[in-house]
Every structure is written in structure tokens, then in C-alpha cells.
Amino acid sequence: MQQVMSFIDQVSRYQYLQNALIAAILVGIICGVVGCFIILRGMSLMGDAISHAVLPGIVIAYMLGINFFVGAVITGVITALSIGYISQNSRIKDDSAIGIMFTAAFALGVVLNSTLKGTSVNLWHILFGNVLAVSRTDLWITFGMGIFVILMIILFYRPLLLSTFDPTMAKATGLPVKFIHYMLMLLLSLVTVASLQTVGIILVVAMLITPGATAYLLTDRLSTMLVMAAVFGGISGVIGLYYSVLFDVSSGSTIVLVASILFGLAFFFSPKQGVLWKIFRSRI
């Protein structure tokens, strides 16, 4: 209890901890919400692809002296569109197109970074995140992206719902299924970019999948799943930041570990899907 009060006192006194806490909560919420659709549509690999594909955009933005968010968003969107174009205009399937594009983009980013003379982008922070280094500007950009993502989910909730569970019916009713798909890719790109500073390229896919997967084990309703995933993501951000400060360890990795622990609890103890409850009911 004393350690918790000490953490609260530090947050109240230090601006960088306030920024880190707000950023961790925001990222947890928007990752959880978008991650629900990624899970239900079977697009987990796409999240991994976009998270890796933003690296060249970050390096180019560094070269041009502009905010890395700009370069990351552009390359993320280009990669998502390229994957869709390749899979729809060749015999190559989605998973293969994803593998081709994200490895090529990531390799390009590493090559560009190695060509910088005298200095280079801090790949460690890009790969694994550093929420304690979030600036006020980064926080406002993350907040803006988060508001945009949530508003788009609310506005297009019914089309997303129908196209996720019954794409054939969605086409028959005249819904622009391709537009909805690419809109979701745009939202995924924005969420990925917003999460880079917090959890990094390597771990962002975990925050996209784990809170949503945890909620998926606990409910059968999409609306409830979205809320629960947002809550689990936010809780992971807060608790993960607390323990990263307490033990002086990587913040992004700690946040992901907390999210994984919550998933483990749901996996074993969920009233309907929990492994232990299934064993208990079968024996009764």
C-alpha cells in the first residue's frame, strides 16, 4: 500500500509520469477496441505487419526533421493498401502478401537507418517502446488519434458488425464492404502508430490482440466485448506502468505482461470458456 501511495505521489509531482500514465491508458483503450475487430475478422497477422512496416516511415521522418507520427501513418497506410492490392490482383493470398510486404518494409527501414551518418534512430525505443519518454506533443497526437478511432467505430458500428459476422449478407444489402475493410486498415494503422511510443513495434500486436482476446472469452456480445477490451487495455496500461516504475524495467514489456496475465486468468477462470470451469463441470 505504501508503494502505491508513493507511485501516486510521484505521478502528482512529475509531468513525465502524468504523460506516461495518460498515454498508457489511451493506448490500452484504443488497442482494445480496434483489436476486437481484428480478432473477429481473423486479421491478427495484419496488425503485426503494419506495426513492422511503419519503421521506414519513422526513419524517413527523422531524416526530414518532422514528427515520426507523420511518416509512420503514411507508410502504415501504404502497406495496408499494398497488401490488399496484391491479394486482390494476383494468386497470392492475404497471409503471403502480408509476409512479403511487412518483411520488405521492415528491412527497408533497417537499411535506411544504417545509412544515417553519425547518428541514427533509437531502434530500441522504436522496437520496445518507452512510455516514460512521451512528450506533451506526442500525448496530444495520441489523444487526437484515439478520439478519431473511437468516433469512427461508433459511426460505423452497424456496418462493421454486419461485415464482420456476415460479409455475404453485408454485400447483399449494399454495404460497401471493401470501403469498410480499408477503413478498418486505416484505423489499425493509426492505432499502431499511436502505440509505438508506449509499447513499441514488437509489442504493439500484443496490445492489439490480448485485451480483445480476454474480453472474447468473457462475453458473446460485441458491444460488451468492446467495452471490456477497452477496460482491460486501460488496466494493463496503469498496472504495467506502476510495476515498470517500481522495479525500473521496460514499460512496454511490463504493460504487455500484465495484459497477458489478465488473459491467463480469463482463460482458466472464465465462467463459460474457462478451462478449469470446463473440467469442474465435466466431473460434476
C-alpha positions as CSV (number, residue, x, y, z in Angstrom):
1,M,0.0,0.0,0.0
2,Q,2.9,2.3,0.8
3,Q,4.4,1.7,-2.6
4,V,1.1,2.5,-4.3
5,M,0.8,5.8,-2.4
6,S,4.4,6.6,-3.3
7,F,3.6,6.0,-7.0
8,I,0.5,8.2,-6.8
9,D,2.7,10.9,-5.2
10,Q,5.3,10.6,-8.0
11,V,2.6,10.9,-10.6
12,S,1.2,14.0,-9.0
13,R,4.6,15.7,-8.9
14,Y,6.3,14.7,-12.2
15,Q,4.9,15.8,-15.5
16,Y,6.6,12.9,-17.5
17,L,4.8,10.3,-15.3
18,Q,1.5,12.1,-15.9
19,N,2.1,12.0,-19.6
20,A,3.1,8.3,-19.4
21,L,0.0,7.3,-17.4
22,I,-2.4,9.1,-19.7
23,A,-0.7,7.7,-22.8
24,A,-0.7,4.1,-21.4
25,I,-4.5,4.4,-20.7
26,L,-5.3,5.9,-24.1
27,V,-3.2,3.2,-26.0
28,G,-4.8,0.4,-23.9
29,I,-8.3,1.6,-24.7
30,I,-7.9,2.2,-28.5
31,C,-5.9,-1.0,-28.9
32,G,-8.5,-3.0,-27.1
33,V,-11.4,-1.6,-29.1
34,V,-9.8,-2.0,-32.6
35,G,-8.3,-5.3,-31.5
36,C,-11.8,-6.8,-31.1
37,F,-12.5,-6.4,-34.8
38,I,-9.0,-7.7,-35.7
39,I,-9.7,-10.8,-33.7
40,L,-13.2,-11.5,-35.0
41,R,-12.1,-10.9,-38.7
42,G,-9.0,-13.2,-38.3
43,M,-6.6,-10.3,-39.1
44,S,-4.1,-10.7,-36.3
45,L,-1.2,-11.0,-38.7
46,M,-2.2,-7.7,-40.4
47,G,-1.6,-5.9,-37.1
48,D,1.8,-7.4,-36.9
49,A,2.5,-6.4,-40.5
50,I,1.6,-2.8,-40.1
51,S,3.4,-2.4,-36.8
52,H,6.7,-3.6,-38.5
53,A,6.0,-1.7,-41.8
54,V,6.0,1.7,-40.2
55,L,9.8,1.6,-39.5
56,P,10.9,3.1,-42.8
57,G,8.4,6.0,-42.4
58,I,9.8,6.7,-38.9
59,V,13.4,6.8,-40.3
60,I,12.4,9.0,-43.3
61,A,10.6,11.4,-40.9
62,Y,13.7,11.5,-38.8
63,M,15.8,12.3,-41.9
64,L,13.4,15.1,-42.9
65,G,13.2,16.5,-39.4
66,I,9.5,16.0,-39.0
67,N,7.4,14.3,-36.4
68,F,7.7,10.5,-36.7
69,F,3.9,10.1,-36.4
70,V,3.6,11.6,-39.9
71,G,6.0,9.1,-41.6
72,A,4.6,6.2,-39.6
73,V,1.0,6.8,-40.6
74,I,1.9,7.2,-44.3
75,T,3.9,4.0,-44.5
76,G,1.4,2.1,-42.4
77,V,-1.5,3.1,-44.7
78,I,0.6,2.4,-47.9
79,T,1.5,-1.0,-46.6
80,A,-2.2,-1.9,-45.7
81,L,-3.3,-0.8,-49.2
82,S,-0.5,-2.7,-50.9
83,I,-1.3,-5.9,-49.1
84,G,-5.0,-5.6,-50.2
85,Y,-4.0,-4.8,-53.8
86,I,-1.6,-7.7,-54.1
87,S,-4.0,-10.2,-52.7
88,Q,-6.9,-9.0,-54.9
89,N,-4.9,-8.8,-58.1
90,S,-2.8,-12.0,-58.0
91,R,-3.0,-15.6,-56.9
92,I,-1.1,-14.6,-53.8
93,K,-3.3,-15.0,-50.7
94,D,-3.6,-12.5,-47.8
95,D,-1.2,-14.2,-45.4
96,S,1.5,-14.4,-48.1
97,A,1.0,-10.8,-49.2
98,I,1.3,-9.7,-45.5
99,G,4.5,-11.7,-45.1
100,I,6.0,-10.2,-48.2
101,M,5.1,-6.6,-47.5
102,F,5.9,-6.3,-43.8
103,T,9.3,-8.0,-44.1
104,A,10.2,-5.9,-47.1
105,A,9.2,-2.7,-45.3
106,F,10.9,-3.6,-42.1
107,A,14.1,-4.5,-44.0
108,L,13.9,-1.1,-45.8
109,G,13.6,0.7,-42.5
110,V,16.7,-1.1,-41.1
111,V,18.7,-0.3,-44.3
112,L,17.7,3.4,-44.2
113,N,18.6,3.6,-40.5
114,S,22.0,2.1,-41.1
115,T,22.8,4.6,-43.8
116,L,22.4,7.6,-41.5
117,K,25.8,9.1,-40.9
118,G,27.0,10.0,-37.4
119,T,23.6,9.3,-35.7
120,S,20.6,7.0,-36.2
121,V,17.1,6.5,-34.9
122,N,17.0,4.8,-31.5
123,L,15.8,1.4,-32.7
124,W,15.5,0.1,-29.1
125,H,12.8,2.6,-28.2
126,I,11.0,2.1,-31.5
127,L,11.0,-1.7,-31.1
128,F,10.1,-1.9,-27.5
129,G,8.7,1.5,-26.6
130,N,9.4,3.9,-23.8
131,V,6.2,5.4,-22.4
132,L,8.2,7.5,-19.9
133,A,9.6,9.5,-22.8
134,V,6.2,10.5,-24.1
135,S,6.1,14.3,-24.6
136,R,3.1,16.6,-24.3
137,T,3.0,16.9,-28.1
138,D,3.1,13.1,-28.5
139,L,0.3,12.9,-26.0
140,W,-2.0,15.3,-27.8
141,I,-1.3,13.4,-31.1
142,T,-2.2,10.1,-29.4
143,F,-5.3,11.7,-27.9
144,G,-6.4,13.0,-31.3
145,M,-5.9,9.7,-33.0
146,G,-7.7,7.9,-30.2
147,I,-10.8,10.3,-30.4
148,F,-10.9,9.8,-34.2
149,V,-10.7,6.0,-33.9
150,I,-13.4,5.8,-31.3
151,L,-15.7,8.2,-33.3
152,M,-15.3,6.1,-36.5
153,I,-16.1,2.9,-34.6
154,I,-19.2,4.5,-33.2
155,L,-20.3,6.0,-36.5
156,F,-19.7,2.7,-38.5
157,Y,-20.6,0.3,-35.7
158,R,-23.5,-1.4,-37.5
159,P,-21.7,-1.8,-40.9
160,L,-18.6,-3.1,-39.0
161,L,-20.8,-5.5,-37.1
162,L,-22.6,-6.9,-40.1
163,S,-19.5,-7.1,-42.4
164,T,-17.5,-8.8,-39.6
165,F,-20.1,-11.6,-38.8
166,D,-21.8,-12.0,-42.2
167,P,-19.9,-10.4,-45.1
168,T,-22.1,-12.1,-47.7
169,M,-25.2,-10.5,-46.2
170,A,-23.4,-7.2,-45.9
171,K,-22.7,-7.3,-49.7
172,A,-26.3,-8.3,-50.5
173,T,-27.6,-5.4,-48.5
174,G,-25.5,-2.9,-50.4
175,L,-22.9,-2.2,-47.8
176,P,-19.5,-1.0,-49.2
177,V,-17.6,-4.0,-47.7
178,K,-14.3,-3.0,-49.4
179,F,-14.5,0.5,-48.1
180,I,-15.2,-0.8,-44.5
181,H,-12.3,-3.1,-44.8
182,Y,-9.9,-0.4,-45.8
183,M,-11.3,2.0,-43.2
184,L,-10.5,-0.6,-40.6
185,M,-7.0,-0.8,-42.1
186,L,-6.7,2.9,-41.7
187,L,-7.8,2.7,-38.0
188,L,-5.4,-0.1,-37.4
189,S,-2.6,1.9,-38.8
190,L,-3.5,4.9,-36.6
191,V,-3.7,2.8,-33.5
192,T,-0.4,1.1,-34.3
193,V,1.3,4.5,-34.7
194,A,-0.3,5.8,-31.6
195,S,1.1,2.8,-29.6
196,L,4.7,3.0,-30.9
197,Q,6.0,5.3,-28.2
198,T,4.2,3.3,-25.5
199,V,4.9,-0.4,-26.3
200,G,6.9,-0.3,-29.5
201,I,6.8,-2.1,-32.8
202,I,7.5,-5.6,-31.4
203,L,4.9,-5.5,-28.7
204,V,2.1,-3.4,-30.2
205,V,0.5,-6.5,-31.8
206,A,0.2,-8.0,-28.2
207,M,-1.8,-4.9,-27.1
208,L,-4.0,-5.2,-30.2
209,I,-4.8,-8.8,-29.6
210,T,-4.6,-9.7,-25.9
211,P,-7.2,-7.3,-24.3
212,G,-9.7,-8.2,-27.1
213,A,-9.0,-11.9,-26.7
214,T,-9.5,-11.6,-23.0
215,A,-12.9,-10.0,-23.5
216,Y,-13.8,-12.5,-26.2
217,L,-13.5,-15.3,-23.5
218,L,-15.9,-13.5,-21.2
219,T,-18.8,-12.4,-23.5
220,D,-20.7,-13.2,-26.6
221,R,-21.9,-9.7,-27.3
222,L,-19.8,-7.4,-29.5
223,S,-20.8,-4.2,-27.7
224,T,-19.9,-5.7,-24.3
225,M,-16.7,-7.1,-25.8
226,L,-15.6,-3.6,-27.0
227,V,-16.2,-2.1,-23.5
228,M,-14.4,-4.9,-21.7
229,A,-11.5,-4.9,-24.1
230,A,-11.1,-1.1,-23.5
231,V,-11.2,-1.6,-19.8
232,F,-8.7,-4.5,-19.8
233,G,-6.4,-2.4,-22.0
234,G,-6.6,0.6,-19.8
235,I,-6.0,-1.5,-16.6
236,S,-3.0,-3.1,-18.3
237,G,-1.5,0.3,-19.0
238,V,-1.9,1.6,-15.5
239,I,-0.7,-1.6,-13.7
240,G,2.1,-2.1,-16.2
241,L,3.4,1.4,-15.8
242,Y,3.2,1.1,-12.0
243,Y,5.4,-2.0,-11.9
244,S,7.8,-0.7,-14.5
245,V,8.4,2.4,-12.3
246,L,8.5,0.2,-9.1
247,F,11.1,-2.3,-10.5
248,D,12.8,0.0,-13.1
249,V,12.1,-2.3,-16.0
250,S,10.9,-1.8,-19.6
251,S,7.5,-0.1,-19.5
252,G,6.2,-1.5,-22.8
253,S,7.1,-5.1,-21.9
254,T,5.6,-4.8,-18.4
255,I,2.3,-3.5,-19.8
256,V,2.1,-6.4,-22.2
257,L,2.9,-8.9,-19.4
258,V,0.0,-7.5,-17.3
259,A,-2.3,-7.9,-20.3
260,S,-1.1,-11.4,-20.8
261,I,-1.8,-12.2,-17.1
262,L,-5.3,-10.9,-17.4
263,F,-5.8,-13.2,-20.4
264,G,-4.4,-16.1,-18.5
265,L,-6.9,-15.5,-15.7
266,A,-9.8,-15.4,-18.2
267,F,-8.5,-18.5,-20.0
268,F,-8.6,-20.6,-16.8
269,F,-11.4,-19.0,-14.8
270,S,-13.9,-17.6,-17.3
271,P,-17.4,-18.8,-16.3
272,K,-18.2,-20.1,-19.8
273,Q,-14.9,-20.7,-21.6
274,G,-12.5,-21.2,-18.6
275,V,-10.5,-24.4,-18.8
276,L,-10.8,-25.1,-15.0
277,W,-14.6,-24.5,-15.1
278,K,-14.9,-26.9,-18.0
279,I,-13.1,-29.6,-16.1
280,F,-15.1,-28.9,-13.0
281,R,-18.5,-29.1,-14.9
282,S,-17.4,-32.3,-16.8
283,R,-16.6,-34.1,-13.5
284,I,-19.9,-33.0,-11.9
